[in-house]
Amino acid sequence: MATILIIDDDDAFREGLAETVQDLGHSPTEARSGEEALAQLHECPAPACIFLDFRLPGADGLAVLDSLRRMPGLQTVPVVMLTAHATSDNTIGAMRLGAFEHLTKPVGRDEIAALLERILTAQSGAPAARVFADEVTSREPQLLGVSESMREVQKRLGRAAAANATVLITGETGTGKEIAARVLHRASARVSGPFVAVNCAAIPHELLESELFGHGKGAFTGAQSDRRGRVEEAHGGTLFLDEVGDMPLPMQAKLLRVLQERQVTPLGTNRLVTVDVRVVAATHRDLASMVEAGTFRQDLLFRLNVIPLHMPPLRERVADILPLAEHFLAGASSDVLRKHLSADAQRLLATFAWPGNVRELANAIERASALAPGQVLTREDFVFLTAMKDTADNAADAIPATLLELPLPQAVAHLERTLIVRALSAAAGNRAEAARRLGISRQSLYTRMATLGISDA
């Protein structure tokens, strides 16, 4: 028999949970507020587990959890946070302070039984608390989502915020990998330090070393003075390496050394600079397959993938589509003329595949809001989505049979090469115009042309 403390000001819920705990063969104790619970804990032995409501009279659940983690003998007691309305902020806040789990009311008997069995069998406890900055305002980047898959992402991100290990964020383009990295930085003890983002795919390979590690005066033509690299700029904070899968092999070796030694050598110098940075990397590529193909270092993957965090595509989190749409619409509307989604528009958005994920949804809402003649956005205001789908379907039907017989990497490379050559031809060799037609940056076009062996058209 284990003692389970339940802290909740909702008498009916607290008493019902206590009855369930007792039916499962354990001994429940109850408190209606954090202050009452803390007074009990000063007088009684530590319980085996604590259920703690987020909203309480007086100090809220996060403040109570923080106090629990400071009390001798209670730092490792598993705490299960309860809330009637889960948000990304309260989920991440609970997990970063070491909560064992974060549940949304109502909670069923089977879920309680399974959770207690997991807690009492493993007795893994929760990590000791750390002091973090206050919650930020809603104007800061937020990792929004109420679906089960996003709740799991928020929980893992909250746990990762309490550590200092390297994080690898994977997921399709547009799923919010950089937002996740910024939220992780904001929730960590490094929040007072800089957040420095580097897009490895957008910087020409020959300039990437200087961009990351800096250079000395005279290191190359045009280097008229010393320059700090982005790694050094991130000292005391977080370095976000976006699209790390596009980093060339020679740079991968140099990045591995930085991760191992925590030192950088600016280009053209013999000077060692010690850095204290947390590295968060992101990619939409399958790095394991790239390791097998010899295009990504296995030892670097091991170094980056200490804490993996996968961002699910929007099609796998349908429950988030309409809340996200309303959020983006609120941002796109003026305070005077607040726009809304009609029922048919909501049905269209909820059933659309969203190949571009959250980024595509945000762009669609902004476009429809700007062009819609009325205050209510209808299905007709999103007709461009179905037009884009029809174009994509027609393009898929037009793929030559010979291309379909190739292995996927070769087929993709062939198709990408064809599109780039056509864009360059249509732009009369103007790379900036070709990049605009392809919807990518000029630097990305340079990189892809070099990779695919495409000369000027």
Buried (B, 14 or more C-beta within 10 A) or exposed (E): EBBBBBBBBBEEBBBBBBEBBEEBEBBBBBBBBBBBBBEBBEEEEBBBBBBBBBBBEEBBBBEBBBBBBEEEEBBBBBBBBBBEEBBBBBBBBBBBBBBBBBBBBEBEEEEBBEBBEBBBEEEEBBBEBBEBEEBBEEEEBBBBBBBEBBBBBBBBBBBBBBBEEBBBBBBBEBBBBBBBBBBBBBBBBBBEBBBBBBBBBBBEBEEBBBBBBBBBEEBEEEBEEBBBBBBBBBBEBBBBBBBBBBBBEEBBEBBBBBBEEEEBBBBBBEEEBEBEBBBBBBBBBEBEEBBEEEBBBEEBBEBBBBBEBBBBBBEEBEBBBBEBBBBBBBEBBEEEEEBBBBEEBBEBBEEBEBBBBBBBBBEBBBBBBEEBEEEEBBBEBBEEBEEBEEEEEEEEEEEEEEEEEBEEEEBEBBBBBEBBBBBBEEBEEBBEBBBBBBEBBBBBBBBBBEBEEBEEB
